């Protein structure tokens, strides 16, 4: 085997290794993007749940108020329904 043939083999091996590393990097990048999307979805759900809880507590507080004011109860109930419509 000549020196040129040896370098050709080494170059081919390096190209294969480079392709493997690039493939692994793409898989890793895809997983990172998927994880970021899951995190963003979870944050949105937590924020939605917090908004529903706030409106729900306000609604039940108006129901327990003495004397009950129908206008305030209606406003709190409509606010709760508006959050749930999102």
Secondary structure, DSSP 8 states (H G I E B T S, - for coil): --HHHHHHHHHHHHHHHHHHHHHHHHHHHHHHHHHHHHHHHHHHHHHHHHHHHHHHHHHHHHHHSSS--HHHHHHHHHHHHHHHH-
